[in-house]
Amino acid sequence: MLAVQAASYFSPGFVPMQELTAHETGWTLAGHQAKGYYGPVAASDLPPASQEEVSPWYLLSHYKRPLTHEQRHDLRADVGREKGV
C-alpha cells in the first residue's frame, strides 16, 4: 500500500487515522475525534476586571468552563487489495 487518504470534516478539523491493522486481504484504518462546547464561567471564577465597562475576554478563566455537549466521531476504512496490482 503506497498511500491512502480518507477525510471527513468534523469541526474543528479532519479526523486523523490513529490505528492501522494489517490483514491478509488488506488493511483497516480507524480514527477517533471528540469535541464539545463550553458553558459559561462561574461568577466566582471571574476576575474583577470582568465587572468593568470593557472586559477583555482574555482575562476570563476559560480553562474553568465546563465541557458540555461532547460529540464523538469515529471513522473506519477497510482497504482491500486490487487484483492485478
C-alpha positions, 0 to 999 in steps of 0.5 A: 500500500503506497498511500491512502487518504480518507477525510471527513470534516468534523469541526474543528478539523479532519479526523486523523487515522490513529490505528492501522491493522494489517490483514491478509486481504488488506488493511483497516484504518480507524480514527477517533475525534471528540469535541464539545462546547463550553458553558459559561464561567462561574461568577466566582471564577471571574476576575474583577476586571470582568465587572468593568465597562470593557472586559477583555475576554482574555482575562476570563478563566476559560480553562474553568468552563465546563465541557458540555455537549461532547460529540464523538466521531469515529471513522473506519476504512477497510482497504482491500487489495486490487487484483492485478496490482 
